[in-house]
Amino acid sequence: MASRYPTNTLTSSQARDNSALVETEKVKPGHAVISTFDLFSIGVGPSSSHTVGPMRAGKIFIADLQELQMLEKVRAFTLPQIRSNEPFWKVKTVKIVLYGSLAATGKGHHTPQAVLLGLEGSDPETIDTGTISSRYEAILANRTLHLGGTRRVTFDMDRDMLWRWDQVLKTHPNGMRFSCFGEEGELLATNEYYSVGGGFVRLTHTTVDENLFYKGVDKSAVHGARLHQTHNAAEGDHTPAQPAANDPGHPPYPFESGNSLLALTRKHNLTIAQIVHDNERYFGLSEADINDKLMRIWAVMDDCIRSGVSTAEKTLPGRLGLHRRAPMLYKRLMRGFYPGIATPDLQLIGSASTAPVGAIDAPESDTQSSSSGHGVDGRGEVSASGKMPRAPWVTGSFDHAILPMPPRKTMIPAVDFLSCYAIAVNEVNASGGRIVTSPTNGAAGVIPAVLKYVIEFISDDPEKSIKTFLLTAAAVGMLFKRGSTISAAEGGCQAEVGVACSMASAGFAACMGASPETVLQAAEIGIEHNLGLTCDPIDGLVQVPCIERNSLGAVKAVTAAQLSMASTGVYRVTLDEAIEAMRLTAADMSVKYKETSLSGLATTVKIPLTVPAC
């Protein structure tokens, strides 16, 4: 055991009083540990629960049929009862029923596209995002569905996809039922799936934790440690890959709360990132695997920022016709960090992405203002073109005791860059682009924005910062997933942007060298001031208020971390208490504010009826 999972020990001079902390000496039922690479997974926008999860569910349904030779041999039973030696039948069509929140806001969240392409065998991580729209339109026009890429069946959208927003299945608000039928209309196979947030999928008959393998979809390709953890396996569960004789049956450092996590860091003299890293080794990953996966996650995040600030698209899809702001915001900042987006006299800082990117010119006025030999600095000097700048328009009366304030511009670098990065990511997400669920799509801009800021403005070792940030943030995300929820359909936006803010706060503090106690204090501040945040997207789109909310979440995350580091040990509320408060708040919150668009901004903001729905 010691050779497999090496640890450090505290010297006598380093020993601390752990009387207030209780470590998990034995595996407790329901510990929080899952894989970092389940919490951070690569997918597509605009929603992890309404797009990524349903696409995975569709692929799981078809993969199970294929594995059991069900596309040709099926009988009228549910999936767990089907055996591959049943008589021969042919699938003629499939029917899909969406329930609760999936039905209420599914159209704006691209749920139909996700489900149908999942049934055709596509995966959120590898699907070509540029083909989603055309493939979906082809399905509707031709009224055919290519199940698993091998079997063409008839599919009529109006007849075969039902929207039951008036009914919620008992397991989770994001429920869906897939059924396939034979030549005579007889039911051949059916199953229910639940998209429980962050891209995770649960089945009705599944008693093991949904975290284990339903992000991998292909259960046969998943490491055995993720299929048979002792805290998740229930009596009668099938465990195809049993642990080795020297395998403890659980990760080396299982934790169920912030309290137990802090105890582990103190006992073994490890940081939170080191605890999570060593737990990843238990899931069958080598040092190189962990490093490659973390850098891959960051590369997708970074490319998402770059894509958001460099796009030529002017508006986002949907009836709102929302204008993109990230390109404009980034150009106004003048000091870019991708080739070509900087003023000529400033040295460029390289992007973390290894892929070549196109140059983006700075705004014309900015280029002129930085030309040497021409003094233009916003104070009225002659510009490079030889013309005097136009005087600003002042609003207000000059014939008044309180004179109006003249317009002026200011720059607060941290706020401006954090906002720009977060908005860039969420605009890519809203347009259905490639995204990293962190921990969800609706809150996907917070963590990349804060990490990008750390890399560009603070860190002198970017790779080390990336690994420390993501592993630390993952630990906090695990605590929320176990103790409360990361699904807006269960807890409102506090479960998405609130959790992402908390995770980013912890990651930022860890990169600043804060102690584990201070890191968890930062996470607590991050969520405490997001409690009660509702999810009421206008027109069911992940745009308003979602995009701006990510910007504010990123700024709040840095503020929370700074506050925790400025007042180490001075706090009254623990992270565990804040997570429990969030759970209670979610339970008390009206369903109208849980990703259903039935109240709040979704009803007070009027959308012109003359604008056609997308």
Buried (B, 14 or more C-beta within 10 A) or exposed (E): EEEEBEBEEEEEEEEEEEEEBEBBEEBBEEBBBBBBBBBBBBBBBBBBBBBBBBBBBBBBBBBBBBEBBBBBBBBBBBBEEBEEEBEEBEBBBBBBBBBBBBBBBBBBBBBBBBBBBBBBBBBBBEBEBEEBBEBBEEBBEEBBBBBBEEBEBEBEBEEBBEBBBEEBBEBBBBBBBBBBBBEEEEBBBBBBBBBBBBBBBBBBEBEBBBBBBBBBBEBEEBBBBBBBBBBBBEEEEEEEBEBEEEBBBBBBBBBBBBBBBBBBBBBBBBBBBBBBBBBBBBBEBEEEBBBEBBBBBBBBBBBBBBBBBBBEEEEBBBBBEBEBBBBEBBBBBBBBBBBEBBBEEEEEBEBBBEEEBEEBEBEEBBBBBBBEEBEBEEEEEEBBEEEEBEEEEEEEEEEEEEEEEEEEEEEEEBBBBBBBBBBBBBBBBBBBBBBBBBBBBBBBBBBBBBBBBBBBEEBEEBBEBBBBBBBBBBBBBBBBBBBBBBBBBBBBBBBBBBBBBBBBBBBBBBBBEBBBBBBBBBBBBBBBBBBBBBBBBBBBBBBBBBBBBBBBBBBBBBBBBBBBBEEEEEBEEBBBBBBBBBBEBBEEBEBBBBBBBBBBEBEEEEBEEEEEEB
